[in-house]
Amino acid sequence: MTLLAFTGNRFLAEEALRETLTSRGLNPRELPRLGGDDVTAQTLGPHLSPGLFGDGGVIVDLDGVKPDKALMELLAGAAVTVAVLDESAPAGRVKLYQTRGEQIVSAAPSKPGEVAGWVVQYARKQKIPLDRDAAAYLAEVFGADLAGIASELTKLALLPGPHTRDAVQRVVGREPPGDSFAMLGAATAGRPGEAVGQLRRLLASGEDPFKLMGAVVWQYSLVARCVALLQEEGRVTEAAAAQRLGVKPYPAKKALDVARRLNEAKIRTHLARILDADLAMKRGLDAGTTLERLIVQLSV
C-alpha cells in the first residue's frame, strides 16, 4: 500500500519514522520490526498482507543488510504500509523509494559545528536552557552520536539551569577527545601545555602512537608545502591550498593556520625534529615519551 523510506542520521530517521507513522494512524510500538538476518522474503511475507481490520504495517531495518532487487520489489509491492530504515541508502534504492514510495530524508550532521547547531535546536525544542558553549562541548565529546547527546540532555532536563559548559561537563564526565591538528596548532603557537594535553587525550582514547606519528608527519608535510606556497604567493586561500595540495578543504585550512605562524627556517627545524623522533620510536624508545618530547620541541 505505502512504502516509506527514512534516510539520514539514524537517531533522526527513527524519530521521523515514529512521528510519520503516528500521524498516519499507526502505532510504531505495535508494528512488527524486522532487521538483520530476519530481513528475508520468507520472514517478511506474512507481514506484507493486510489483517482482518484493514491496513497493517511492518518496520524493516536495513542496517547491515544488503537486500537484493527481488526483496526490494517485494517491499515496494506490499499491500500494507512498509516503513524502511535505510540510513545511507545507495542511489539504486533511493530511486526506488522516490518512484515507488516516499523518501523522508533526515539531516545527517557530522562535523562539530553541524552537530552543535543540532544540539542547540534540540535543546530549545525540549525547553532545556543550554548555552552554545555547552552545545559545542557535547558535539566535541559525542561527535555524530545524536542518541548519546539526547540521553545526556534528558538528564539535564531534570536539573536546574542554565546549563553552562562547565556544568554540563561535570554531569557528563567526559574529556573532549584529542585533535591532532589542534595539538599541532597549539604547539606552533607556543602553548606546550595545551598541545601535550591534546596528545595525552589522543593516547588515552586508544590512538596508536605510531599512527599519531604518521599523522604528524603527514600534517607537517602539508604545513611545509603551505609555508612554501605562502612564501611564493603571499596570500593563499583555503580553496587554492586544497587544490594545490590535493587534499580536502578542512586539512588545507588547518595546515594553513599552522603555516602562517612559521617560516622556512622554523619549518626546516621542525621537520628535522620530527625525523629524529620518528627514528627514535622505530629504534625502540618509549613511543609516548618520545611524542611528548617532540610536541614540546615543536612549541619552542
C-alpha positions in Angstrom: 0.0 0.0 0.0 2.7 2.5 1.0 6.5 2.3 1.0 8.1 4.9 3.4 11.8 5.1 3.5 13.6 7.0 6.3 17.2 8.0 5.5 19.8 10.2 7.1 21.2 10.1 10.7 19.8 7.1 12.4 18.6 8.8 15.5 16.7 11.5 13.4 15.4 8.8 11.0 14.0 6.8 13.9 12.4 10.0 15.2 10.9 10.8 11.8 9.6 7.2 11.5 7.7 7.4 14.8 6.2 10.8 14.0 5.2 9.9 10.4 3.6 6.5 11.4 1.7 8.1 14.3 0.4 10.9 12.1 -1.0 8.2 9.7 -2.8 6.3 12.5 -0.3 3.6 13.1 1.4 2.9 16.4 5.1 2.1 15.8 5.4 0.2 19.0 2.7 -2.3 17.9 4.1 -2.9 14.5 6.4 -5.9 13.9 10.0 -4.9 13.4 12.5 -7.0 11.4 16.2 -6.5 11.0 19.5 -8.3 10.3 19.1 -12.0 9.3 15.3 -11.7 9.6 15.1 -9.4 6.5 14.2 -12.2 4.1 11.3 -12.8 1.7 10.2 -15.8 3.7 10.2 -13.9 7.1 8.7 -10.8 5.7 6.0 -12.5 3.7 3.4 -12.9 6.4 3.6 -9.3 7.4 3.0 -7.8 4.0 -0.7 -8.6 3.7 -3.5 -6.7 5.5 -5.1 -8.2 8.5 -8.8 -8.5 9.3 -9.1 -4.9 10.1 -7.5 -3.4 7.0 -4.1 -1.9 6.6 -1.4 -3.2 8.8 2.3 -2.4 8.7 5.8 -3.5 9.3 9.1 -1.8 10.1 12.2 -3.0 8.2 15.6 -2.1 9.4 18.2 -2.4 6.7 21.2 -1.6 8.9 23.9 -4.2 8.0 21.6 -5.8 5.4 22.2 -6.0 1.6 18.8 -6.6 0.1 18.6 -7.8 -3.5 16.4 -6.4 -6.2 13.7 -9.0 -5.6 13.4 -8.3 -1.9 13.1 -4.5 -2.6 10.4 -5.2 -5.2 8.6 -7.3 -2.6 8.6 -4.4 -0.2 7.5 -1.9 -2.8 4.6 -4.1 -3.8 3.3 -4.8 -0.3 -0.4 -4.4 0.5 0.4 -2.7 3.8 2.5 0.2 5.0 6.2 -0.7 4.9 8.5 1.7 6.8 12.1 1.1 5.9 15.0 2.5 7.9 17.9 2.9 5.5 20.4 5.4 6.9 22.8 5.6 4.0 20.7 4.3 1.1 22.7 3.8 -2.2 21.4 5.5 -5.4 19.6 2.5 -6.6 17.4 2.2 -3.5 16.9 5.9 -3.4 15.5 5.8 -6.9 13.1 3.0 -5.9 11.9 4.9 -2.8 11.2 8.0 -4.9 9.4 6.3 -7.7 7.6 3.6 -5.9 7.0 5.2 -2.5 8.1 8.2 -0.4 11.5 9.1 0.9 11.7 11.0 4.2 15.2 12.5 4.4 16.6 13.5 7.8 19.6 15.6 8.3 23.0 13.9 8.9 25.1 16.3 11.0 28.7 15.0 11.3 31.0 18.0 11.6 31.3 19.5 15.1 29.7 22.8 14.0 26.7 20.9 12.4 26.3 18.7 15.5 26.5 21.7 17.8 23.8 23.5 15.8 21.6 20.5 16.1 22.1 20.3 19.8 21.1 24.0 20.2 17.9 23.4 18.3 17.1 20.1 20.0 17.6 21.6 23.5 15.4 24.6 22.5 12.7 22.2 21.4 12.9 20.3 24.7 13.0 23.7 26.6 16.4 22.9 28.1 18.4 26.1 29.0 21.6 25.1 27.3 24.2 27.7 26.2 26.1 27.4 23.0 29.5 26.5 24.6 27.8 23.6 26.3 26.3 22.5 23.0 29.8 22.7 21.4 31.2 20.6 24.3 28.6 17.9 23.7 29.4 17.9 20.0 33.1 17.5 20.8 32.7 14.5 23.1 29.9 12.7 21.3 30.6 13.5 17.7 27.7 12.4 15.5 26.2 10.1 18.2 22.9 12.1 18.5 21.3 9.4 20.6 24.0 9.7 23.2 23.6 13.5 23.2 19.8 13.2 23.5 20.3 10.9 26.5 22.5 13.4 28.3 20.0 16.2 27.5 17.3 14.1 29.1 19.4 14.0 32.3 20.0 17.8 32.1 16.3 18.4 31.8 15.9 17.1 35.4 18.4 19.6 36.7 18.1 23.3 37.3 19.7 25.5 34.6 21.1 27.4 33.0 23.5 24.7 31.7 26.9 26.1 31.0 29.8 24.2 29.5 31.4 23.6 32.9 28.1 22.4 34.5 27.4 20.1 31.6 31.0 18.7 31.7 30.6 17.9 35.4 27.4 15.9 34.6 28.7 14.1 31.5 32.1 13.5 33.0 34.0 13.2 29.6 37.1 15.0 28.4 36.9 16.2 24.8 38.8 13.8 22.5 42.2 14.9 21.4 42.6 16.6 18.0 45.9 16.2 16.2 45.5 19.4 14.2 44.6 21.3 17.4 47.7 19.7 19.0 50.0 21.0 16.3 48.3 24.4 16.2 48.8 24.8 20.0 52.4 23.6 19.6 53.3 26.1 16.9 51.5 28.9 18.8 53.8 28.2 21.8 51.3 26.6 24.1 53.1 23.3 25.0 50.7 22.5 27.9 47.7 22.6 25.7 49.5 20.6 22.9 50.6 17.9 25.3 47.1 17.8 26.8 45.7 17.1 23.3 48.4 14.4 22.8 47.6 12.7 26.1 43.9 12.7 25.4 44.6 11.1 22.0 46.7 8.4 23.6 44.2 7.8 26.4 41.4 7.3 23.8 43.4 4.4 22.3 45.2 6.1 19.4 48.3 4.1 18.4 51.4 6.3 19.0 52.9 5.2 15.6 49.7 6.2 13.8 49.9 9.5 15.6 53.5 10.0 14.4 52.3 9.1 10.9 49.6 11.8 11.3 52.2 14.3 12.5 54.5 13.5 9.5 51.6 13.8 7.0 50.2 17.0 8.6 53.6 18.7 8.8 54.3 17.7 5.1 51.1 19.8 4.3 52.3 22.6 6.6 55.7 22.7 4.9 54.1 22.9 1.5 51.8 25.7 2.7 54.8 27.6 4.1 56.3 27.3 0.5 53.0 28.5 -1.0 52.8 31.5 1.3 56.4 32.4 0.6 55.8 32.2 -3.2 52.4 33.8 -3.4 52.0 35.9 -0.2 48.3 35.2 0.3 46.7 31.8 -0.3 43.0 30.9 0.1 41.9 27.7 1.7 40.3 26.6 -1.6 43.5 27.3 -3.5 45.6 25.5 -1.0 43.3 22.5 -1.1 43.6 22.4 -4.9 47.4 22.8 -4.9 47.9 20.2 -2.1 45.4 17.7 -3.5 43.5 17.5 -0.2 40.1 18.4 1.2 39.4 21.9 2.4 39.5 21.1 6.1 43.1 19.7 6.4 44.2 22.5 4.0 42.6 25.1 6.3 44.3 23.6 9.4 47.7 23.3 7.6 47.4 27.0 6.5 46.6 28.1 10.1 49.8 26.4 11.3 51.9 27.5 8.3 51.1 31.2 8.9 53.0 31.0 12.2 56.1 29.6 10.6 58.8 30.5 8.1 61.3 28.4 6.1 63.9 28.2 8.8 61.4 27.2 11.5 59.7 24.5 9.3 63.1 23.0 8.5 63.9 22.8 12.2 60.6 21.2 13.0 60.9 18.7 10.2 64.4 17.7 11.5 62.9 17.2 15.0 60.1 15.1 13.6 62.6 12.9 11.7 64.6 12.4 14.9 61.6 11.4 16.9 60.4 9.1 14.2 63.7 7.3 14.1 63.8 7.2 17.9 60.4 5.4 18.0 61.5 2.9 15.4 64.6 2.1 17.4 62.5 1.1 20.4 62.4 4.2 22.6 59.2 4.7 24.5 56.7 6.0 21.9 54.6 8.1 24.3 57.5 9.8 25.9 59.1 10.5 22.5 56.0 12.0 21.2 55.6 14.3 24.2 59.2 15.4 23.9 58.6 16.2 20.2 55.4 18.2 20.9 57.3 20.3 23.5 60.1 20.8 21.0 57.6 22.0 18.3 56.3 24.5 20.8 59.6 26.5 21.2 
